[in-house]
Amino acid sequence: YGFESIEWIFDTYLQNPIMNIDGIKKLKQLSKQYDITINSVLADFFMEKKLTNVSQTELEKNLDILKKLIKNCNALDVEILEIPFVDSSSLQTKSDQYNVRINLESVLKLLDEYNLCLCLETDLPPIEFRDFLLSFEHPNIKANYDVGNSAGLGYDMQEEFENFGKLITNVHIKDRKYS
C-alpha cells in the first residue's frame, strides 16, 4: 500500500514481540521483507502500569520495563518512544507532573546512550504542557501531538503550536468528538 513506516503499539508485556530477542528478530525480518520500518513505539502499556501514583515496588517494576523497552527500541532502530499521559494516566495535579518528571529522570541517560527521543503526550493545556516538557531540561524529551485528543479537549491548535510546536516530534491524526 506504499507505507514506508509504522508505529508499533506496546500495550502488553509478555505477549509483545518487542520485549524478547526472538520477537525482535522476527520484527526485523518482517520489516526487511516488506520494506516497512518501525519508526516509533507507542507505549500504551504505561496507561495501565503507571509511572506515578503507584507503590514504590510497582514503580520500580514499571521503570525496569521502560528501560528494557528503550534498549529494545534501539535494537529495532526505532527513533521515537511515546508515553501517553491521557485518560486513565492523565497528570491531574502538579504533584503528578512532578512525580513523573522525577521518575523519568532514571531513564534520561539511556535516552542519550541509545539516541532515542521520548515523546510525551498529555491532556495538559498548552502552556502547562510546554512548561512540563521544558522542566526536564533534556533535548530528547519532546511532544507527541494528537490532533483528535486536542480537538476533543477544545484546545486551540494555533495556541498549542505557538507554545510547544517546536517540541513536537510525532503527530497522531485521528478524529474525536469535542467533550
N, C-alpha and C positions, 0 to 999 in steps of 0.2 A: 504493500500500500504506500510505499515511499517514506515510511518513518525512518529516521536516522538514529533516534534515541528515544528512550522511555524512562519513566520514573518508576522505581521499584517500591512497593509498599512493604514495610516491615511492621506487621501487626501481630504476629505470633512469634514466639521464640523458638521452641523446639522444632516446629514443622517448617520453618522458613529456611530455604536453602542458603541464604546469605550468611547463616550462622554456623555453617560447618564446611570443612575442606572439600568434601565430595560435592556438596551443593554449589560451592564457588566454582569448582572445576566445570560442572555442568552448565552453569550460567555463562561462563567464559566461552565454552564450546558452542552454546546456542547463540551467543552474541556474535561470534565469528561466523557461524554458519549462516545466519540471517542478516549479517551486516547491520546490526542494531546495537548501539551501546546503551548501557545504563548510565545516564549522566547524573542522576540524583536518586536518593533514597528518602522516602517519607516515613518517618518513624512514628506511625500511629500507635505503636506499642506503648509509648510513653503517655498516651491519653488515659490508659488504664493503670499502668505501672508508673506512677507519678514520680517526679523529681523534686517534689515538695509536699509537705503535709502528710508524710508517712513516717513510720518508725525508722530509727537510725539503721536497724538491720535491713529493712526493706529498701531504704535509700541506698545503702552500700551495694546491695544486690543489683538494683536498677542502674547505678552508676557503673558497676562492673560490666553489665550488659552493654551499656552505651560505649564504654571503652573498647569492648570487643567488636562492636558494630563499626566503630571508627576504623579500627585496624582492618576489618573485613571490607569496608568500603574501599580502602586503599588497595587491597588485593584485587579488587574488581575495576580499578582505575576510575572509581566514582569520585566526582569533584564536589558534590553538594550533599550534605546530610541535613534534613529538615526535621525539626521537632515542633509539633503543634501545641500551643498553649491556648486552646479554644475549647468551647463546650465543656466537657467533663474535666478538662485540665486547665481551665481558664485561670488566669492570675487575677484573682478577685481583689486582692489587697496589696498595699505597698510591701507588707511583710512577705507575701507570696513572691513578689518580684525580687525582693532582696534575697530570700532563701534560694530561689532558682539561680540567681547570679552567683551566690556563694557556692552552691552545689556544683554548678557547671565549671567553676574555676579549676576543678580537678582534671578537666579534660582539655584545657587550653593548650598545654604543652603537646598533647597528642595531635591537636589540630595543626600546630606548626610542623611537627615531625612528619605527619602524613599529608601535609599541604591540602587540607580539607576545609571547606567552607561550611560552617554550621549556621544554617538559616533558621531563624525562629519565626514562627507565625503566631500572632496573638490577636485577641479581640480588643486590645487596648486602643483608646483614642489616639489619633496621630501624634500629638506632641508627647504624650506619655510613652508611646511605643518607641519613638525616636530616642527619648531620654533613657529608656530601658536598654536599648541596643548600645548606646554610647557609654552606658555605665560599665560595660565590660572592658572598655579601653583595649580592645583586641581587634586587629584587622580582619580576622577570619570569622567574626560574629556579624552576620548580615540578616537581612529581612527576606522572608518569603511573603509575597503579596498575593492574597487570594481575592480575586475580583468579586466572586459570589458572596463570600463571607463579609467583605467590606460593604457591599451594596446592601446586604441583609441587615447590617447594623446601622445603615443610614449614614455612613461616613461619606464625606466629600472627597472624591478622587484627587482633585486638584490640591486640596489641603494636605492630603496624605503624601502626594508626590513632592510638594514643597517641603514637607517636614522630614521625610525619610526616604525619598525617591532615590537618592544617591547610594543608599544602603541596600537597595533591592537587588538580589542576585537571582531569584527564581520567582516565577509567576504561575499561579493556578488560575485557570479560566473555567468558570462554571457559572450557572445561573442560580439564584437563590431569592426567595421571596423576602421582602422587607418585613422585619419582625417588629 
